[in-house]
Amino acid sequence: MERMQSEPFNLKGGDLIMFRAQALNADGWSPWSQPSKRASAIMRTPQAPSQPRHKWNNSRQTSVTISWNRNNNPLHAGIFEGTVRYILFWDQGTPDGQSKEFVELTETIDTFTTVPNIVHGQ
């Protein structure tokens, strides 16, 4: 896609494109194919996901499901950005919830994850 964002195309992330093809052999060029049925969007750096939400899964609060929306920007909600994975970070359970140091908790391809074996508030 980098080539499509350079001269002579100068496409921007989110621009829609369609394709068609032609074949060549020793006798010459074939007729053009029909255009692709659907447009594809030029990929761009993804927008930030929405703020994560969490829900405790049991009364002992030892398992939590964390979820988020793919995109925080409603103007881009319908545009595929090619997101292939998410990495979730946590503050390791600081009592005041004000830690500035986050470490990787898990990696996922989904917009939710369940974290087992944790202790609420620690």
C-alpha atoms as one frame of an Amber mdcrd trajectory, in Angstrom:
protein
   0.000   0.000   0.000   2.956   2.347   0.450   3.265   2.565  -3.335  -0.366
   3.677  -3.617   0.317   6.539  -1.188   3.247   7.838  -3.300   3.520   9.432
  -6.750   1.694   9.141  -9.101  -1.286   7.893  -7.040  -1.052  10.026  -3.856
  -3.916   8.182  -2.161  -4.631   8.840   1.514  -5.672   6.437   4.257  -9.352
   5.659   3.915  -9.536   6.412   0.168 -11.515   3.706  -1.613 -10.106   1.873
  -4.639 -11.329  -0.831  -7.013  -9.327  -3.187  -9.218  -9.456  -4.846 -12.621
  -6.883  -6.943 -14.433  -5.486  -7.752 -17.865  -3.422 -10.754 -18.968  -0.480
 -10.740 -21.400   1.023 -13.566 -23.449   2.927 -13.874 -26.742  -0.234 -13.051
 -28.737  -0.925  -9.814 -26.879  -3.156  -8.358 -24.201  -6.495  -9.790 -23.104
  -9.579  -7.643 -22.656  -9.946  -6.009 -19.216 -11.675  -7.981 -16.477 -14.792
  -6.663 -14.831 -13.988  -4.296 -11.924 -13.836  -5.775  -8.433 -17.264  -6.073
  -6.839 -16.353  -4.108  -3.733 -14.045  -1.200  -3.067 -11.071  -1.596  -0.728
  -9.832   1.120   1.599  -6.233   2.269   1.691  -4.954   1.300   5.145  -3.770
   3.879   7.631  -2.430   3.924  11.150  -5.392   2.860  13.280  -7.241   5.314
  15.486  -7.051   4.686  19.242  -9.551   2.128  20.513 -12.227   3.344  22.917
 -11.554   3.449  26.647 -11.581  -0.140  27.968 -14.577  -1.301  30.032 -14.495
  -4.164  32.502 -16.998  -6.524  34.106 -16.235  -8.886  36.954 -17.306 -12.414
  36.034 -18.028 -13.873  39.470 -18.882 -12.803  43.010 -15.333 -13.459  44.237
 -14.038 -11.047  41.561 -11.203 -13.310  40.446 -11.954 -13.117  36.724 -12.644
  -9.997  34.693 -13.651  -9.433  31.078 -12.228  -6.311  29.485 -13.687  -4.967
  26.242 -13.328  -1.948  23.968 -14.566  -0.699  20.624 -12.268  -0.934  17.630
 -12.279   2.756  16.991 -12.702   5.768  19.208 -13.569   8.093  16.300 -17.175
   7.839  15.025 -16.131   9.403  11.704 -13.960   6.354  10.982 -16.187   3.678
  12.512 -17.012   2.021   9.180 -13.533   2.162   7.663 -11.392  -0.960   7.953
  -7.971   0.045   9.216  -6.328  -3.343   8.946  -5.986  -3.776  12.719  -4.523
  -7.230  13.243  -3.981  -7.313  17.007  -4.332  -5.440  20.273  -2.008  -5.433
  23.246  -3.602  -4.830  26.638  -1.540  -3.266  29.435  -2.341  -3.009  33.147
  -0.955  -1.188  36.197  -0.355  -4.412  38.165  -3.139  -3.670  40.648  -1.888
  -0.556  42.414  -4.195   0.200  45.379  -4.728   3.867  44.450  -5.257   3.121
  40.745  -2.911   5.978  39.892   0.122   4.042  38.632   1.933   5.504  35.658
   3.755   2.240  34.997   1.819  -0.189  32.847   3.086  -3.607  31.779   1.800
  -5.913  29.078  -1.010  -8.163  30.266  -2.085  -9.980  27.109  -2.261  -9.794
  23.336  -5.436 -10.538  21.395  -6.990 -10.266  17.948 -10.441  -9.630  19.464
 -11.918  -6.481  21.068 -12.323  -8.263  24.381 -10.358 -10.565  26.630 -11.014
 -12.435  29.868  -8.335 -12.353  32.524  -8.584 -15.194  35.084  -6.912 -15.591
  38.468  -6.711 -11.993  39.600  -7.508 -10.428  42.955  -9.715  -7.312  42.866
  -7.994  -4.226  44.312  -4.499  -5.682  44.388
